[in-house]
Amino acid sequence: MKFVVKYFSEIAIKSKPVRRRFVARLAGNLREVLQEIDPGVRVDRQFDRLRVETALADPAAVARLVEAMRHVSGISHILEVSEFPLPPLAEIADRVLPVYAERLAGRYFAVRCKRHGSHPFTSIDVEREVGRALLARSEAAGVRLVEPDVTVGLEISKNTLFVIGQRHRGPGGYPIGSLDPVLSLISGGFDSPVASYLTMKRGMRTHFLFFNLGGRDHEIGVKEIALYLWQKYGCKQRVLFITVPFEEVVAELLGKIEDSQMGVILKRMMLRVADRLAEDLEIDALVTGECVAQVSSQTLRNLSVIDRVTNRLVLRPLIATDKEDIVRMANAIGTGEFAANMPEYCGVISVNPTTRAKLGRVEAQEKLFDMTILDRAIAGASQARIDRLADEELARSEVEVLSVPLAGSTVIDIRHPDEAGLCPLELPVPVLHIPFYELHSAVAGLASGTYMLYCGRGMMSRLHASHLQSSGRLQVKVYAP
């Protein structure tokens, strides 16, 4: 099966050296992602497109391949194509009819053709000739050029004809890794995961920084969000997940800092830590999910005061975005369920927070803060490559990983419903379907027994298995065929 991958329009208008670099990165990212599904997949570069060829014939496997391509940044469209040597104009319909005959029955259609190269006919000539032949030789209801039921897509490139069977929209943006890396401050809410996604989509390798205010459950919840983003949109780029213990910092704020100033000062402390970690990682920009005036600490005055603690660029992709639109984006990329099932922890809640912080007053309050606590937080930070998070969690609790389901056990399929629907799990033991973002709340309703978690790649199941095992209530293992 063959695909034509059209890359994002902004890539096409780059200078030749930049375009070549971006397209090479896109081809490499696409190859990395698709080889996990089909090790023999071919990805070839051309001037204005990529060509993907797979020997897969199983519809479910092909659907997984398409779904993976749809989430690779830098792609504008994915076209499922049938490729032929260009026949004479009168014979083009012979190649088109087998692809579209069933879809045209009883429906109105239009033919759309794009050409590249020199030919003795125009694109309109092709549309008219093919449209006339399809109308005569199929059971189509007729031709409708405006808002047709079916659009018959054709592309002619020099001496090759492509009949487009299906068209899928990609995310756009730039290939991940084509731009400089960033360090994203991520929490368990709606905003910061969407902000992280947007920087990933724009081509920035996005490392994750988490300030732990809510204990072990909070940490696991945020790790699964970051892992989800990386697995679905990260193109296997090597990125870090950094955890900074911030409970002692919060305690110091509560004990020393004036109530109205705590929110702004907490954010300044976070940026101080992020700045020092970014310096060590040679990263020039930080990312936050802040949106102007969404909460009291996010007025323009307060954000200006917060940013004074760093000379690094602070990117806020959502700065002028309505909350409803942020939630809509979160649901579209799949992180909305996380936020809905995990409250965003915050240990510093001011009764009367300032909306117009004064730098002098803030700095005076910070003189009361013991900065050695911030040094200890940085020293206590832990970091790991995100693809190894699950293995580290597994090592903590010594959860057993098995390639076959145990007799008498129940397998819990924790994949996202979309992924589970593409490749249903059929086993000789009972299977429960509980998405990973609902697992924590669903555990209380499970009967005692042995449960095996399954997630496809094995990372999310390892992460959750170690956490559930440490609770001591259930016997938990990982099913990794």
N, C-alpha and C positions, 0 to 999 in steps of 0.2 A: 504494500500500500504506500502511496506517495502523498506528501503534503508540500505545499508551497507556503513558506512563512514570510509574511511581509513585515519588515521592521518599522519601528516608529518613525513618523514623517520627519521629526527633527533630526534624526540620525542622517537621513538622506541629504540634508542641506549642509552638513558639516564639510569642512575642507577634506580633501582626499586622504591625508594622513590620519586625521581624527576619525573620519568615517571608517577607514580600514581598521583602526584600533578598536572602535566600538563594535563593529560587526564581528571581528575576531573574538572579542569577549562574549558577545551574544551567542555565537556558535559554540564556544567552549562551555558556557553555562547550560545551553540547551542540551548539548551532548552529555554533560554530567547528570542532568536530571533524567533524561530519557534512557540512559544506559541502565539505570536501576530497574526499569520495566522491561527493556529489550536490550541486552548486552550487545547485540549485533546491529543496532540502529546506525544509520548513516546520516550525517549532517554535513552538507556541502554548501560552501559560500558561493554566491553569485553577486553581480553588481547591485541589484536592487531587491534581493530576496535571499532566503535560505531554502534549500531543498532537503526535506527529511524523508528517508525511505526506510520502511520496516517490513520484515517478513511476517509480522504478526497477522493472523487471520481471525483469531477469536474476537468477536465483537466487544466483549467485556474488557479484554486487554487493550484493544484499540481505543476504547472509550477512556481508559485510564491514561493512555498516552496523550490523547487530546486534552484531557483535564489537566495533566501536568504542564503541557505547553501553554495553556490559557493563563497560567500563573507566573510565567517567566517574563520579567520586566524587560522592555525593549521591543516587545512584539506588538504589532498593531492588529494583524489578522492572521489566522491560520486557515488555509484552504485545503480541504480534502479534494484531491484531483485525480482524474484519469488522464494520462499523458499519451499523445499520439503524434506521429509525424504529420505535419500539416498537409491535409488532402486538398484537392481542388474545392473551390467555394461550394459547388453543388453537392459535394459529398460530406461536408462538415456535419450536416444533420444526421448522417448515418452513425457518427460517433456519439452524438448527443442523445439520440432517442433511447438507447438502452439504459442510460443513466437516469433520464427524467420521465419516461413513459408512465410509470405507475403514479408518480406524484402529480402529473398533469391531469389525470382523469377527473372530469367534472369541475375543473378549476380554471381560473383565468390566469394567464401568464404574460411575462414580458421577457425578451432576450436582451442581455447586456453583454457587450463585448469590449475588451480592451486589447489594443495591439501595440507591439513594439517591433520596429523593423520596417522594411520596405516590402509592400505587397501590391498586387494589381487590383486590389479592392479596398474599400474603406471599412471601418468598424460598422457603420450604418448598413453597408451592403451585407455584411455578415448577419446582422440582427434581422434584417428583412428576409433574407434567404432562409435562415434557420427557422425563424418564426413562421414563415409560410409553410415550410415542410412539416414542422411539428403540428401545426393546426390541421394539416391535411392527414397526417399519419398517426395521430394520437386521439385520445378521447377527451381532449381539453375542451372546456366550455367556450373558450375564446381568448382573444388577446386584450389585455388591459395595461396600458403603458404607465398609468398612474396608480400606485398602490395595488400592484398585482398580488394574487394569492401566492404565486410561485415566481421567483426570479431565476431564469436560466442563465447561469454565469459562465462566460467563456473568456479565456485569455489566449492571445496568440503572441508568441515571442519568437521572432525570426521564423524558423521553419518548424516550430513545435506548437501543437494545439493542446491546451489544457481545458478540460471540461470540469468545472467546479461542482462537486457533488454536495458539499456542505461548507459553510463559511462560519468561523468562530472568531469572536472578538478577543483580542489579548488585552493586557493591562496598559499598554503604552509605556511611556517612560524610557529610561536608559538601562542598559545591562548592569546588573549589580557588579561592583568592582571597577567600573569604568571611571568613577569619580573618587575623590578622597574619602577616607573612612570618617565616621562620626561615632560619638558615644551618646547613647540615648538613655535618659532617666525614665525608667519604666515602673509602673505600679499596677494595681489590679483593677483600675477603672476603665472607662470607655476611651479616655482621651489619649493617654500615652501610647497604647498599642497602635492606635490609628496613626499617630504622629510617626512612630517607628516604621510602620508600613509605608508611609508616604516617602520617607527618606530612602527606604529600600527600593521602592519603585523608581525613584529618581536616579538610581545608580550608585548610591552610597552604601558601602559595606558598613552595616549598622551593628555596633557592639551594644550590649545591654548592661545597664547599671541599676541595681536595685538597692534601695535603702530599707532595711528590715525594721519596721515599726511594730509588726503584729505577731512576731513569733514564727514557729515552724510552719504552721498552716498557711500563713501569709506567704512565706518564702516558696513553698511548694506550688501554691496557686500562681504566683508570678512566673516561676520557672516554666510552668506548663504553657503559659501564654507566650513566652519568648520562644520556647521550643516549637510551639504550633506555628508561629510566624516564620521561624527559620525553615521548618520542614516544608511549608507550603509555598513560601515566597523567596526563600533565601538562596536558592540555587547552589546549595552545598558549600557556600563560602565559609571560610574559617572565621568564626567570630567568637567573642568571649562573653560569658555571663559573669558579672562581678556582683558579689553581695557584700554590702557594708552594714555591720551591726550598728543600729542607730538608737537602740533603747536607752543607752546611757546619755546620749546627746539630748534626747527628749526629756529625760528626767532632770537634767541640768537646766534646760529651758524652763520647765515647769517650776523649778525651785528658785530661779534667779531672775527671770526676765519678766518685764511688765506684760500683763495680759494682752493689751492691744497690739504689742509689737511681736508677739511670738510667731505668728504665721510668716511674716516677712523674714524674720531672723532665721527660722527653720529653713526656708528656701535658700537663704544666703549660705547657711552651713552646708547644705547639700551641694550648692554650686562650688563652694571652696573645695570640698572633697572631690567632686567631679573634675575640677580643674587640675588638681594634683595627679589624679589617676590618668587623665588625658595627657598630661605632660609626660608621664612615664611611657605611655603607649604611642607617643608622637602623633596624637590626634588633635586637629586644629579647631574642631567645632563640637559643641554640645547640642543635644536635642531635648526639648521638653514638650509636653502636651498642653501647655498653657494656652488659654484663649482669653483675649482681653475682656475684662469685666464679668467673666463667668462666675468667679468667686471674689471675695474681698481682697485677697492678696494679689489679684491679677489685674488691678487697675494699671494704667500706663505709668503713673507715678511710682507705684510699688514695684512694677517690673523693672523700671529704670534703676531704682535703689537696689534691687536684688542683683542686677547685672554688674554693679560696681565692684563686686568681689572677684571678677575674672576679666582678663584681657582676651579670653577666647571668644570666638563668635558663638552666640547662643541662637540656634534655629528654633523657631516655633511655627511649624507647618500649619497649625490650626488657629493661628492668632485671630483671624477675623471670621471664623466659622461658627455658625449657629449650633447649639447643642443638639437640636433635632437632626441636623445634617451629620454631626459627628456620630450619633447613635446609628443613623442610617448607614454610614460608611462602616462602622464596626460590625453591624449585622451582615453587610455585603461581603466583608473579608473574613467573617467567621469568628471574630473576637467578641462579638456582642454577648454571646452565651456565657463567656467567662465572667464578664462584668456583672451580668444578671445573677450569676450564681455565687459570686464572691464579693462581699462588700469591700470597698476601698478603706483600708485601715488608716487611721491618722491619730496619733497620740497627742497632737497639739491642736486643740479647738478653742479659739478665743471667744469670749462672750461678746466683747465689743471690739472686733478687729479694726485696725486703721485702714482706711482706703487711700490716705494721702500721707504716706510715710515720709518723714524728714530724715535725711541722711545723717545729720548730726545727732539726732536723738537715737537713731538706730545704733550708730557707732558707740554712743555713750552706754547704751544697754549692753552691747557686746563686750564691753570692758569688764562687766560683771561675770561673764562666762569664762569658765576654766578651759582654755584652748587645748590643754593637754588631753582633754577628753576627746577632742576631735582627732588629735594625733593617734590616740589609742584606737579609735574607730577605723582610721586608715590602715593602721598596722594590723588590725583584725580582719581586714577585708579578705575575702576568698575569691579566687577567679578560676574558671575552668572553660575550656572550649565547649561550646554549647552542644556539640555532638557527643560529648563525653559526660554530660550532666547525669544522664540516666545511669551510666555505669558507676559513677561515684556514689550515687544514692543507693544503688544495689549493693555496693561493697559495705556500706554502713550497716545494712540489716541482713546481709547474707541470704537474700531471697534466691530460691532455686529457679533456674531457667531450664525448661524441658521442651523437647522438640515434638513430643506426642502428648495428647491430653491424658491425664490419669483417669483410670476407671473410678467412678464414683464422684468425680469432681464436676464442677460447673464452670464452663468457660464464659467469661464476661468480655464481650466484644465492645471495647471502649472507643472505637473509631468514630469520627464525625459521621453523622447520618448520611451525608452525601457520599463519602468514601465507602461506607458499608454497603450502600445501595448499589455501587458500581461492581462490587465483588463480594457477594454475600458469603458468610462463613457457614459451611455445612460440615458437622462433626458427629461422631457416634455418641457424644455426651451432650447434656443439655447446654444450650447457649442462651445467655441473656444479652440484650442489647442496651447498654447504659453508656451514653456518650461520656467521655472523660470529664467534661466540665460539669456533669451532674453526679459523678461517682461519689464525691465526698458526702453529699446530702443523702444519697441513696443507700449508703452502707448501713445505716441504722436499721433499715428495713429488711436486710438480708438475714436469712437463717444461718445458724452456725454451720460450718462445714469447710471444705476445701474449694477455693476459687482460683482459677487461672485467668490472668488478664492477657488479652490479645489486642494488638494495635497495628499489625502490618509490619512496620519497621522495627518494632520492639522497644523504641525509646520511651514513648509515653507510658507503655505498660510497665517498664522497669521503674520509671519515676514514681508512679502511683503504687506499685507493689511494695516498694520499700517503705513508703509512708504508711500504708495500711497494715503491713506486717508489724511495724513498730508500735501500732496501737494495741496489739496483743489479742484482739478479739477474734480475728479470722485467721485461718490458714491460707496464706496467699502465695501463689507461685506465678511465674510468667510462662505463657505458651508462645514459643517462637519457633514455628516449623521451618 
